[in-house]
Amino acid sequence: MSSLRATRWFADTPVPTHEIVRALEAARWTGSARNRQPWRFVVVRDRDLREKLSLLGSYAAHLATAPVVVLLAVDHSTGGEDAEFDAGRAAQSLMLAAHGLGLGSCPASFFPASKAEQAGRLVDVEAPWKVRTAISLGYPAPTPSGRSAIPSGRLPPDRLVRWIGP
């Protein structure tokens, strides 16, 4: 799907609960190593909380303006070394499902670890769960004019792929 793009600007339109649930269902059914499912989701609609979360990541400002933020909590004690990979798969499934529903999305990371811990405390997520990722969701708004600090486009296949064998 080459049309999925990060959306950092959102219309001031609420997202119906059933649309959020549909996107979460796609994430819930994502495969995971040994079916451990080392993820939990926290849906944040509260404006003040979204604004606080937006201050915890270098590129997380879009969390403040999105009508919905989905936090991804990960348990490394049950997910093992595969936990982050599995969580990334769940996040991508959620974003693809949201795109299919006409919603825009964009991930944000909470780093360093102290920022992730702060995010977890804000939403009462306790150990062994850790919140390092948030995904903004909402109906896309036009991108403001001007130049973005984030590069666009993709590397060409000949820079990304190496073939071995016939």
Secondary structure, 3 states (H helix, E strand, C coil): CCCCCECCCECCCCCCHHHHHHHHHHHHCCCCHHHCCCEEEEEECCHHHHHHHHCCCCCCCHHHHCCEEEEEEEEHHHHHHHHHHHHHHHHHHHHHHHHHCCCEEEEEECCCHHHHHHHHHHCCCCCCEEEEEEEEEECECCCCCCCCCCCCCCCCHHHHCCCCCC
